[in-house]
Amino acid sequence: MGERSENVTILELVNQFGLMGIVSVMLATLTILVALAGIYAFFDVRRAARRVAREEAEKIAKEVAETRANTYLQAELPGMIAAYAEFAKNAATAEDANNIAKAQ
């Protein structure tokens, strides 16, 4: 067999067996997989955040719209009822309608 030097480091020994190339390829593959997983995770989190934000915005918008509608109706309903009562009080009778029909 060949002579071995006492000063051979582990890196030199691994390099002699050709394992450094395999380790480099494995690390490069792992790096690419982690990068792709990170990109996918970013878009997935963004999609989930948008969905949750849309659901919350719709819920809040419905609550606000309902509150505003109730407030408006409470404020305006007495006036609407008074206007309708005035309209009903001054409405034409059946006799008035017959007279209008005969006049035409």
C-alpha positions as CSV (number, residue, x, y, z in Angstrom):
1,M,0.0,0.0,0.0
2,G,1.0,3.6,-0.3
3,E,2.6,5.7,2.3
4,R,0.3,7.8,4.5
5,S,1.3,11.1,5.7
6,E,0.6,11.8,9.4
7,N,-0.6,15.4,8.5
8,V,-3.7,14.3,6.5
9,T,-6.8,16.3,7.6
10,I,-10.3,14.9,7.5
11,L,-11.2,17.3,4.6
12,E,-8.3,16.0,2.5
13,L,-9.3,12.4,3.3
14,V,-13.0,13.1,2.3
15,N,-11.9,14.9,-0.8
16,Q,-9.7,11.9,-1.8
17,F,-12.7,9.6,-1.6
18,G,-14.9,12.0,-3.7
19,L,-17.4,12.7,-1.0
20,M,-17.1,16.5,-1.1
21,G,-18.9,16.6,-4.4
22,I,-21.8,14.5,-3.1
23,V,-22.1,16.6,0.1
24,S,-22.0,19.8,-2.1
25,V,-24.8,18.5,-4.3
26,M,-26.9,17.4,-1.3
27,L,-26.5,20.8,0.4
28,A,-27.3,22.6,-2.9
29,T,-30.5,20.5,-3.3
30,L,-31.5,21.1,0.3
31,T,-31.0,24.9,-0.2
32,I,-33.2,24.9,-3.3
33,L,-35.9,22.9,-1.5
34,V,-35.9,25.3,1.4
35,A,-36.1,28.3,-0.9
36,L,-39.0,26.8,-2.8
37,A,-40.8,26.0,0.4
38,G,-40.2,29.5,1.7
39,I,-41.7,31.0,-1.5
40,Y,-44.7,28.7,-1.3
41,A,-45.2,29.5,2.4
42,F,-45.1,33.3,1.7
43,F,-47.8,33.1,-0.9
44,D,-49.9,30.7,1.2
45,V,-49.7,33.0,4.2
46,R,-50.6,36.0,2.0
47,R,-53.6,34.2,0.6
48,A,-54.8,33.1,4.0
49,A,-54.4,36.7,5.4
50,R,-56.4,38.1,2.5
51,R,-59.2,35.6,3.1
52,V,-59.4,36.3,6.8
53,A,-59.2,40.1,6.2
54,R,-62.1,39.9,3.6
55,E,-64.3,37.8,6.0
56,E,-63.7,40.2,8.9
57,A,-64.3,43.3,6.6
58,E,-67.6,41.8,5.4
59,K,-68.7,41.0,9.0
60,I,-67.9,44.5,10.2
61,A,-69.5,46.1,7.1
62,K,-72.7,44.2,7.8
63,E,-72.8,45.2,11.4
64,V,-72.1,48.9,10.6
65,A,-74.8,48.9,7.8
66,E,-77.4,47.4,10.1
67,T,-76.6,49.8,12.9
68,R,-76.8,52.8,10.5
69,A,-80.1,51.6,8.9
70,N,-81.6,51.2,12.4
71,T,-80.4,54.6,13.5
72,Y,-81.8,56.2,10.3
73,L,-85.2,54.4,10.6
74,Q,-85.5,55.4,14.3
75,A,-84.8,59.0,13.4
76,E,-87.0,59.2,10.3
77,L,-89.9,56.8,11.0
78,P,-92.1,59.3,13.0
79,G,-91.8,61.7,10.1
80,M,-92.6,59.0,7.6
81,I,-95.7,57.9,9.6
82,A,-96.9,61.5,9.9
83,A,-96.5,62.1,6.2
84,Y,-98.4,58.9,5.3
85,A,-101.1,59.8,7.8
86,E,-101.5,63.2,6.2
87,F,-101.6,61.6,2.8
88,A,-104.2,59.1,3.9
89,K,-106.3,61.9,5.5
90,N,-106.3,64.0,2.4
91,A,-106.8,61.0,0.1
92,A,-109.6,61.0,-2.6
93,T,-112.8,59.2,-1.7
94,A,-114.6,56.9,-4.0
95,E,-117.1,59.6,-4.9
96,D,-114.2,62.0,-5.9
97,A,-112.8,59.2,-8.1
98,N,-116.1,58.7,-9.8
99,N,-116.5,62.4,-10.4
100,I,-113.0,62.5,-12.0
101,A,-113.8,59.5,-14.1
102,K,-117.1,61.1,-15.3
103,A,-115.3,64.4,-16.1
104,Q,-112.9,62.6,-18.5
